[in-house]
Amino acid sequence: MIFVARRWLVSHFKRHFRNIIGIQKDAKVCFVSASGCADVMGSHRNQGQTEGATLERVYCRGTLTEVLKYGPTDLYAAVKSPNPARALILIIPGNPGVVGFYKTFMWTLYQTFNRRYPVWAVSQAGHCSPQDTLDLVEDASVMESDVFGLNGQIEHKLAFLFEHVPRDMHVVLIGHSIGCYIVLEMMKRDQELKVLKSIMLFPTIERMACTPQGKVMTPVLCQLRYATYLPIFLLSLLPRWLKTSLVRMALRGFHSLDSSIIPAAVGLIDVDCAANAMYMGSQEMKLVKERDNSTIRKHLRKIIFYYGATDHWCPVEYYHDMRKDFPDGDIRLAEREFCHAFVLDTGKEMANIISEWIRDDLKAL
């Protein structure tokens, strides 16, 4: 009986985990990703990535938020230094919005510009495991504002910028997946935000439920997600080494898997974190429908869109639609088969590409 239960839990975990982090069933493995820390998997190829990195846990709009920072941790103090950085590179993650997935990507960006510009990533609200000394929310009243929903996540990012980033500092916004939708809304709602450039990676900004992956995930996220809570809870009771083994098993198809993402993936085996991610996902399926052409048109010269060649969350036809509607826009199709969840195995390669796109804008400051 115990053996059967264990087999069922493992099988359920593999299906659930691959879906929640956005791995397509037929996703193709790309190239080896680069330097990062050699924590769980013990690989030496990722050593050095933690240098200059700070992981902070703060409350933003009353909910627990993780912020991964390379470079200065206090920008208000940093701008008073003799030679301050004039721009912040800020990553708005996808869903699940766990900043630990972006370590290699961020580290590469930080190193590429000789540590001249701080590189930060702010998690989605509630997409982290509460520690023994911290609650997921400061006060129960926070839930009344639906902070874990899609609109709440947008307001959460705006609140973070208002609290932690000087208003006169230029910002390079890098959105990934639903993070691109959030970036567009941030630019729309805060007209005074000094956006130098916005990079939209694999942008899920329209008709999400109509995509191949959306058709599969909509019923799961909108009707069936509650059925996953008990298995996730049971899995969360397992010792960490066993959860790590399960994650490695679920991701074994990625021969070039970046070992630095393993702790972040293990952190998803938490009921609060997974429930918040799936709830946000259910709202994405319901609310992300028509593309916000007016906002795109208004900020078109500042935006670069980057679509995947085999992305089941934003198919190639969406790329062609964008090119047709915005012929003067900087809208690109990946020449290589990056997967939607590029942070799993090609974070370094993606960062190297993006650094060339924003280099001239940063030099012009």
Summary of the structure (lengths in Angstrom):
residues: 365
radius of gyration: 19.5
end to end distance: 65.4
largest distance: 67.2
contacts: 1226
relative contact order: 0.18
helix: 48%
strand: 14%
